[in-house]
Amino acid sequence: MPEAAARPVSLTLPQTVGQEMVELMRELFPLCRSLTGNGVRETLKILDDVLPLEVTEVPSGTPIFDWTVPREWNISDAWIADAEGRRIVDFRESNLHVLGYSRPVRAVLTGAELQEHLHSVPDHPDWIPVRTAYWADTWGFCVADAQRQAIEPDARYEVCIDSRLEDGHLTYAEALLPGASKDEVLLSTYICHPSLCNDNLSGIAVLAFAGKHLSGLDLRYSYRFLFSPSTVGPLTWLSRNLDRLDRVRHGLAVSCVGDAGVVRYKRSRRGTAEIDRAAEHVLRSSRPDAIVDEFVPWGSDERQFCSPGFDLPFGALTRTPHGLYPEYHSSADDFEIVRAESLADSLSVLLEILTVLERNDVCVNRSPCGEPQLGRRGLYREISAGVPRGEEAFQRAILWVLNLSDGDCSLLDIADRAGIPFGVVADAADALRRVNLIERTVE
């Protein structure tokens, strides 16, 4: 276990931080992101102003386990025009209108022929769905169902998708904040979604601002922030870092963290990893309405890090996860469902979890034969009805830390057993260390 930080991660955030994240999302929103391409690069360039990033380009065709880095896709324009040349579907109005990774096309079709290439959501006739075809040789448009119903079967329509699908690169970026130890906390989010807010501009913003907040602090662990396209991005990163995966002590995938839902944590494959216990303790202590889910081998990018060949201690932090809110993968996933206060709360939860990891120690009582005399060390406060509850909790935490500091129990173990918030227990341990009543064990 690496040395503890000289000071804990600061949990004090500017009151404006939620709105600052919304403004970052507004800047990123118009960009047409996909699995690869210039939209990803432009996104990372903007993020570099918040958190300096190192960008990696991996050539198309590069083997990554059972996958291969795909061809690069870029798009300039697309439309469906009626017989008078009026654009009835226009990529310039929404980049969601084009099926992701559509091959280029320029043709005149009947309405009946065109219907075979249209995608809509009949239950929500005004929403544009989000559809992709990363690994298929096809093309299509995503339209509001009201637009689709207006297509006349016998009328003729001009369709154009001005895209390029060619050998290029997959792009991802990372930022490393060095700590006292080379052991790492790996924080990951995906950057391949186009103009969608909760899924996943919210995860991008929260992770970027977490990195900004941690920059310059005295850190126990080193922190690596990974921004990559979903699935194939983490797999590419993993394939290029096989010789250093043993440094990843804790991991967390962050996505869908901007809506009004309660905070939600999904356990790692291991189920009882320190990151799992830290997250559960934070949520149990400060957000009793939060939800903790068991691990399942589907979901977001945590499933790559938790695949059996790696089995990294990787959890997932969300609010309402993908697929569990009606606006998911549609044009309705916009700024109407994202709240500045939710973004700020998600960032706060993330930092609280990291604080537990930073401060969690295993200690040994240096005066284990009976309770040491605390009064002459300035640590004794008489417990009575007149003592403030916070002071009483601190006094009890001192006694718990002294009793359970046997070289086996961590501070998190003690906090869980005592039912006392971790921060109180960690502060008690710091006080006991200052008067040499406990000492930290060394692995």
Secondary structure, 3 states (H helix, E strand, C coil): CCCCCCCCCCCCCCCCHHHHHHHHHHHHCCCCCCCCCHHHHHHHHHHCCCCCCEEEEEECCCEECCEECCCEEEEEEEEEECCCCCEEEECCCCHHHECECCCCEEEEEEHHHHHCCEECCCCCCCCCECCECCCCCCCCEECCHHHHHCCCCCCEEEEEEEEEEECCEEEEEEEEECCCCCCEEEEEEECCCCCCHHHHHHHHHHHHHHHHHHCCCCCCCEEEEEEECCCHHHHHHHHCCHHHHHHEEEEEEECCCCCCCCCEEECCCCCCCHHHHHHHHHHHHHCCCCEEECCCCCCCCHHHHCCCCCCCCEEEEECCCCCCCCCCCECCCCCCCCCHHHHHHHHHHHHHHHHHHHHCCEEEECCCCCCCCCHHHCCCCCCCCCCCHHHHHHHHHHHHHHHHCEEEEEHHHHHHHHCCCHHHHHHHHHHHHHCCCEEECCC
